[in-house]
Structure formats: C-alpha cells, structure tokens
Amino acid sequence: MSLYLGLDIGSTSVKALLKDEKGVTVAVGRCAYPTSYAPGGAVTQDARDWWSASVKAVREASAGREKDIAAMGISSQGGSILAATDEGEPLNAASSWMDATAVNEAEEIRNTLGAETVYRACGWGMTPSAAAAKLLRMRRREPEIFLRAGVFLTTQEYIMKKLTGFFVTDPASAAIARLFDIEKGKYNDDMLCFLGTSEKRLPKLAPAGEFIGTLKGSAAEELGLPTGVKVMNGTHDQYCASLGAGVTESGELLIASGTAWVLFSVTGRPLFTSSHISPCLHPAGGYGAMASLGGIGSEVARFASAKGDLPAELDSAAEKVIPDRAVCPCPRGKGFLPRDEAFDLLSEKEKAKPTDRVKTWRALLEGAAFEARRGAKEFKLPKGFKITMSGGAVYSRLWVRIVSETFGRAISVTKEPDAPALGAAMLAAVGDRAFESLKEAAKTFSSREELLPPSPDAVFAMNERFNDYLKRSGKNENDLSEDQHNISR
C-alpha cells in the first residue's frame, strides 16, 4: 500500500504526518526549531533550521516505511522572507511573519501604490509584517545582500528547492507576500517595480498540488527516502488546514486555533471587504477567504505558563466561574477589552488571588470566542452555517463549549490535531492519483466529531455577555479593523 507524507513547516516547529490510502495515520514526526528575538522587535529564523528540523521530523515519521512512501506535499507558514543565492543558499536570516518592524516601509508602499490598490491586487492589506515591506526594508538596510540575491524565498520555496532543486511557489503563498495579482494570475509588476526587483528573482508560480519533481539525490539521502518519491507543490498552512479539516465547500467556517487564530471559509468568488478579509485561489476549487484574529493561542499559552499552570487544570477550575468581563487574549488588538495595557495589568493583579486568576483564564477564552463571532459576520455565511474547529483549542472542551455557546450552534472538531500536515498529505495523495480531487480525498482523510449543541439557557447567557462585551468596547458586531484581521500575517 502506498503511503503519503504531509510536511508542515509551522511557525515554531515542523510536523511530518504519514497516511495510508485509507486515511489512516501510520506515523508522525515532530521537531522544533529556534526563533531569534532582537531588541527593537526584529524576529528572525535561520532557514537552515527549517530544513534540519524537516529532516528529523521526516526520519521519525518514515522510519521502517521509507520504501512505501509514494509522494509528499508541503504546508508552510506564510510571510517569512529571506535572500538567497542562485543555488538557494541563504544570504541572511529569514525575517519572520512575526516581525512587524517594517512600519515605515509598509506606510510608504500604502502611500505610493495605494492601500486599497494593494489589497485589491493580492487580497491582503499592506502591514509591517508583510514580506513585501520587508523586502523594501532589506533593500534600504542591507543593500549589498539585496543586490547579491539571486532569488527571494519564503519558507515553502526554500524547502521546495531543497527537496526538488526547483524554485516554485503557489498563488496563496505569493499573495500573502503581497507579490501576487489575483485577477491577473501573475506576479504584481507594479509592486515588484516599486521594490526594485523583478519576476526573474522570484520562484516560478504553479498551482498548489501540482507535481514538481521527485526528490533530488542529496535530499533523498538526508531524509532517508527513495529518490522516486514525488513532491507536490505546497501552499500556505491555513489553506492546508482547511483541506485537513474537510472545509472545502462554501457555507462552512473553519476556526483554526494555532499561534494565531484564523477564520477561514471557501467562497465562489474572491471576497473583498472593508475589513480586508483575504481572498485567494483555493486548491480544492473556488476561493479561500481568511482573516487572522491575532496571536490568541500564544497569549493564552503565555498566561498559563507565567505561573506554570496546566491549561487543563485551569479549565477544570473555570468550569463554573463567571468572570467580571471578557478579555481578548491579543493585547496588540484595537477595541478589545481590556485595552492594550490591561492584559498585563490583569496578569499582575491575579497573582494575589487564585480565584482572580481562574476568572481571568475564563475571560480570555470568552474574549477569543467573542472576537471569532465578530469576525465571522464579515464572511457573509448563510444562516445555519457549519463551524469546524481545529488546532490546539480543540483539546480544551471548555473553550470549544464557550465557542459553541457564543455562536449558538453545535461545533465540529477535527480528530487529527495537525490539520495543516494532513492537508499536505492530501495534496500528495491527489497528486499521486490516489483520488480524483481534493474534495474526494477529504471524504477519506478528514475526520470530524460533532459535539452536542449548547443549551438554550447557555446560549442566552453567553449572548448577554457578548452584547456587554460589544458595549464596553464601543464597537458593534460589524465594526472590524484591518489590524484585527491581518495583525499576524
């Protein structure tokens, strides 16, 4: 039986997932890699760490089954960028998507090309974390490296070069870098001209899931795999997460709960909104629509780790606790409760009383659910739309129940914790012709559990708290800012 390998290069680690043709998980591998934080807010990673972690994760997952692996697909973090030689060797550290220091460059691009023009071209607002803004910063602050670079690469493109010897990317990844024009289906010439570069210094564009080549000799040797393993073009991790979660049709909402929380849906046409929801081509057909709510997962984890608490223990203590008010876990957001500085103030205040700490924990979980409900309004979903949750939050049944009560409907949760890696494995299986389409593959590979619907009393009580949340913030359910949607990409 043929096996399919999904490789997900995430924000902090690499996950390798091995699936058989029936969608059964055969093995998994995982390896973390470091991130550097410099004074002033710069956040970088060494691209070579992406590869070494990939090697370790793949070897762990494939041990003893190497000869059965037929194909592999790639999922990756989006927006990190580096300069490389014509051979793909890094010339500098990769500026992470978590680095938001290119403030002046982002503003200059917006002012020169037009904020709405940029958004309508690539589907993304221009923010300091955008790869395009970082390329302009590189040109200004590292001119020698910028001029020496034979190619500029994001995470996926670097890994694809290591695997196959080819520089290649997909539309969604290029769009997140703000370098792609959705309508024209090609790189944005105006953006490249302003940045002082050209398409010749960027990877070739190809659809997600397209066969790129087999493993080159050096990659096969390092990974411990046969050279005949086929490699399919990858895509951004949230697009792979939607595949892994089985969200491939319109009328569904995916709440992907990772380092950042992301809302994702599939539409028949590109969805452009005043709040700058991000549309692009979806591998399964149609268009994806994506909005980031910020670093919710990382902030909740930070709160728990501050005193060494286990999230499960906090959940248990918070089951019957009613906090004074909801708190959005992302302190950088605008219009949240409490405002920017209050998250840390509450963190200090609760140290004196364990009860206050538990209340704050529940307040954070509620705040995340409330922001998800606010964000979902912009997706123009039909009445009675289905909701699926994936990622770390699904392990907290309290958090899932809070989301369910906030939306007033049953929630489905993914059974596979690594939805992006699962989506990448699906790209491999479809590329190897094991399935006719990604939608067909989803029927076999994706597995969801629908939880019981919330009680009417719980929905009513949570709705009252949600309305109070809106009132205290001075916002309404439709009042969303670009910062809230795109803060992490």
Buried (B, 14 or more C-beta within 10 A) or exposed (E): EBBBBBBBBBBBEBBBBBBBBEBEBBBBBBBEBEBEEEEEEBBBBBBBBBBBBBBBBBBBBBEEBBEBBBBBBBBBBBBBBBBBEEEBEBBBBBBBBBBBBBBEBBBBBBEEBBBEBBBBBBBBBBBBBBBBBBBBBBBBEBEEBBEEBBBBBBBBBBBBBBBBBBBBBBBBBBBBBBBBBBEEEEBBEBBBEBBEBEBEBBBEBBEBBBBBBBBBEEBBEBBEBBEEBBBBBBBBBBBBBBBBBBBBBBBBBBBBBBBBBBBBBBBEEBBBBEBBBBBBBBBBEBBBBBBBBBBBBBBBBBBBEEEEBEBEEBBEBBEEBEBEBBBBBBBBBBBBBBEEEBBEEBBEEBEEEEEBBBBBBBBBBBBBBBBBBBBBBBBEBEEEBBBBBBBBBBBBBBBBBBBBBBBBBEBBBBBBBBBBBBBBBBBBBBBBEBBEBBBBBBEBBBBBEEBEBBEEEBBEBBBEBBEBBBEEBEBEBEBBBBBBBBBBB
